[in-house]
Amino acid sequence: MPLDEYRQANLENWNDRAGIHAESRMYDLAGYVANPGRLSATVEFDRSKLGDVRGKSLLHLQCHIGTDTISWSRLGASVTGVDFSDKAISIARKLGIDTDASARFEVAELYETPKVISEQFDVVYTGVGALCWLPDIAEWANVVSRMLKPGGTFYVRDFHPMLLAMDTDRNDDQLVVTYPYSGEQAFRFDSATTYTDGPALKHRISYEWNHGIADTVTSLLDNGLQIVALSEYPFAASQIMNCMVKQADEQWHLPQGDSLMPLMFSIKATKPA
């Protein structure tokens, strides 16, 4: 399926990011090669929520350059990572070889995943910062359900749509809603940099969509999944807003306190046997 102008721009943007991220101090790919026990911070947090993955097949949607995917492999899963960026998948494949991981990586646009991968998995996983790049949350949930075995488990943790509705570029501590909480509108961003250290992007333009909690949950329910846990968190995995402060838990919090609004959420669901 040809990409529309929005996702084509995102593909060019993420191909740029993949190369920058692979060389960045933040991702530190050499550290995964040097330390066979190293896990990404994302998986270190999610492992207790998702549960034991030893001996299970795991599909990681929107896997980027593979650090989270490799981390699940190190916890005993047989992993498959999928991403629409061919450059990201090339980097992930090399990381898998260099770390001797039980992992494979495939290039596929999210909605085309069932056409590229025919089997179903014990676990389908989506990591942090993924859903905002998808225009159709209902079709995303359809892909999740199609890729999940009966009796399997799905887990996602991501930035809360309330956070993504805020003006994140302010240089004060005012919380101002700028974008819709949910909807089908694509929002255009022009940024010279990515979220890691490294050089400027050649392809600066990207597009994002915001999906409300109700839309996300309803889409999973409509596609036959059963929600077993829905959590909201008063912190974020990265500094989305300039006013955020990193605390002792290594998470980013609002300076106004943790009771003001949720910054992340997670959903755990199962597919009936």
C-alpha positions in Angstrom: 0.0 0.0 0.0 1.5 3.4 -1.0 2.1 5.7 1.9 0.1 9.0 1.9 2.0 12.3 2.1 1.9 12.3 5.9 3.4 8.9 6.5 5.8 9.4 3.6 7.1 12.5 5.4 7.3 10.5 8.6 9.2 7.7 6.9 11.9 10.1 5.6 12.0 11.8 9.1 12.4 8.5 10.9 15.0 7.2 8.5 17.0 10.3 9.4 16.4 9.7 13.1 17.4 6.0 12.9 21.0 6.9 11.8 21.3 9.7 14.4 19.9 7.5 17.2 22.3 4.6 16.4 25.2 6.9 16.9 23.8 8.7 20.0 24.9 8.5 23.6 21.3 8.1 24.6 20.8 4.8 22.8 24.4 3.6 23.4 24.2 0.6 21.1 27.8 -0.4 22.0 26.6 -0.8 25.6 24.2 -3.5 24.6 27.0 -5.4 22.8 29.4 -5.0 25.8 26.9 -6.0 28.5 24.8 -9.1 27.8 22.5 -8.3 30.7 21.6 -4.8 29.8 18.0 -3.9 29.3 16.5 -0.8 28.0 14.9 1.6 30.6 11.5 1.0 28.8 11.6 -2.7 29.1 13.0 -2.5 32.7 9.8 -0.7 33.6 7.4 -2.7 31.5 8.6 -6.2 32.5 6.7 -6.3 35.8 3.6 -5.1 34.1 3.6 -7.5 31.1 4.8 -10.5 33.1 7.2 -13.4 32.4 7.9 -13.7 28.7 10.3 -16.7 28.9 9.6 -19.2 26.1 7.0 -17.0 24.5 6.9 -15.6 21.0 6.7 -11.8 21.1 5.9 -9.3 18.3 7.2 -5.8 18.8 5.3 -3.3 16.6 7.1 -0.1 15.7 10.3 -1.4 17.1 12.7 1.3 15.8 16.3 0.3 16.1 15.7 -2.7 18.3 17.0 -1.9 21.8 13.6 -2.7 23.4 13.2 -5.8 21.2 16.6 -7.1 22.1 15.8 -6.5 25.7 12.7 -8.7 25.6 14.9 -11.4 23.9 17.3 -11.2 26.9 14.3 -11.9 29.1 13.7 -15.1 27.3 11.3 -14.3 24.5 11.6 -15.3 20.9 11.2 -11.8 19.4 10.2 -10.3 16.1 10.5 -6.6 15.5 8.6 -4.7 12.8 9.1 -1.1 11.7 8.4 0.9 8.5 11.9 2.4 8.5 14.2 0.3 6.4 17.2 2.1 7.9 16.0 1.4 11.5 15.5 -2.3 10.6 19.0 -2.5 9.1 20.4 -1.1 12.3 18.3 -3.4 14.4 19.4 -6.5 12.4 23.0 -5.6 13.0 22.4 -5.1 16.7 20.7 -8.5 16.8 23.7 -10.2 15.3 26.2 -8.3 17.4 24.3 -9.2 20.6 23.6 -12.8 19.5 19.9 -12.3 20.2 17.1 -14.6 19.4 15.5 -12.0 17.2 14.4 -11.2 13.7 13.4 -7.9 12.2 11.1 -7.1 9.3 10.3 -4.0 7.4 6.6 -3.3 7.3 4.3 -0.3 7.5 2.2 -0.9 10.7 -1.1 -1.5 8.8 0.6 -3.9 6.4 2.1 -6.1 9.1 -0.3 -9.1 8.6 0.7 -9.2 5.0 4.4 -9.4 5.8 4.2 -11.8 8.8 1.8 -14.7 8.6 2.1 -16.2 12.1 0.5 -15.1 15.4 2.3 -14.4 18.6 1.9 -15.2 22.3 2.6 -11.5 23.1 2.1 -8.3 21.0 3.9 -5.3 22.4 4.0 -1.6 21.6 6.6 0.6 23.2 6.7 4.2 24.3 6.1 7.0 21.7 4.4 4.9 19.1 0.7 5.6 18.8 1.0 9.3 17.9 2.5 8.3 14.5 -0.6 6.3 13.5 -3.6 8.0 11.8 -6.1 5.2 12.4 -6.3 3.8 15.9 -9.1 1.4 15.1 -7.1 -0.2 12.3 -4.1 -0.4 14.6 -6.2 -2.4 17.1 -7.3 -4.7 14.3 -3.7 -5.4 13.4 -2.9 -6.1 17.1 -5.8 -8.6 17.3 -4.9 -10.3 14.1 -1.3 -10.8 15.1 -2.2 -12.1 18.6 -2.8 -15.8 19.3 -6.0 -16.8 21.1 -5.1 -16.7 24.8 -2.3 -14.2 24.1 -1.4 -10.9 25.8 -1.1 -7.4 24.4 0.6 -4.6 26.3 1.2 -0.9 25.4 2.6 2.0 27.5 2.7 5.4 25.9 2.4 9.1 26.5 -1.0 10.2 27.7 -3.1 12.0 25.1 -3.7 14.8 27.7 0.0 15.4 27.7 0.2 15.3 23.9 -2.6 17.9 23.8 -0.5 20.4 25.6 1.8 23.2 24.3 5.1 21.4 24.8 7.3 24.2 23.6 6.6 26.8 26.4 9.5 28.0 28.5 7.4 28.6 31.6 5.4 26.2 33.8 2.0 27.1 32.4 -0.1 24.2 31.2 -1.9 25.3 28.0 -4.0 23.0 25.8 -3.1 23.6 22.2 -4.1 20.4 20.3 -7.3 18.3 20.4 -7.3 15.5 22.9 -8.5 13.1 20.2 -9.5 13.1 16.5 -8.5 12.3 13.0 -6.6 15.6 12.3 -2.9 15.4 11.4 -0.7 17.9 13.1 2.4 19.1 11.2 5.7 19.7 13.1 8.9 21.3 11.8 11.9 20.4 13.9 15.6 20.5 13.1 16.5 18.0 15.8 15.3 14.6 17.2 15.0 13.8 20.9 18.6 12.5 21.3 22.0 14.1 21.0 23.4 14.2 17.4 23.3 16.3 14.2 20.3 18.0 12.6 17.7 16.2 10.6 17.7 16.6 6.9 14.0 15.9 6.7 12.5 18.1 9.3 8.7 17.7 8.7 6.7 15.1 10.6 3.0 14.5 11.3 1.3 13.2 14.4 -2.2 12.3 15.6 -3.6 12.2 19.1 -5.8 9.3 20.2 -7.9 9.7 23.4 -8.0 6.9 26.0 -11.6 6.0 25.2 -10.8 5.7 21.5 -7.9 3.4 22.2 -9.7 1.2 24.7 -12.8 1.0 22.6 -10.8 0.1 19.5 -9.2 -2.9 21.3 -12.6 -4.0 22.7 -14.2 -3.8 19.3 -11.5 -6.1 18.0 -12.2 -8.8 20.5 -9.6 -8.0 23.2 -10.4 -8.0 26.9 -8.9 -5.2 29.0 -7.3 -6.6 32.2 -5.4 -3.5 33.3 -5.6 0.2 32.5 -3.1 2.4 34.4 -2.2 6.1 34.4 1.1 7.5 35.6 2.0 11.0 36.9 5.4 10.9 35.1 6.8 10.6 31.6 9.7 8.6 30.3 11.2 11.6 28.7 11.0 15.4 28.9 8.1 16.2 26.7 7.5 19.6 28.2 10.3 22.0 29.0 9.1 22.6 32.5 9.4 18.9 33.5 11.9 17.9 36.2 13.7 14.6 36.4 13.3 13.1 39.9 15.0 10.3 41.9 12.9 7.7 40.1 14.6 8.7 36.8 11.2 9.8 35.5 10.1 13.3 34.4 7.5 15.0 36.6 5.6 18.3 36.4 6.9 20.9 38.9 3.3 21.6 40.0 3.1 18.1 41.5 1.9 14.6 40.6 -1.8 15.1 41.2 -2.4 17.6 38.4 -2.8 15.3 35.4 -1.6 12.0 34.0 1.4 12.0 31.7 1.5 8.3 30.6 -0.8 5.4 30.4 -0.6 1.6 29.9 -3.1 -1.0 28.8 -2.8 -4.8 29.2 -5.3 -6.9 27.3 -5.8 -10.5 26.4 -7.4 -12.3 23.5 -9.9 -14.9 24.6 -8.9 -18.5 23.8 
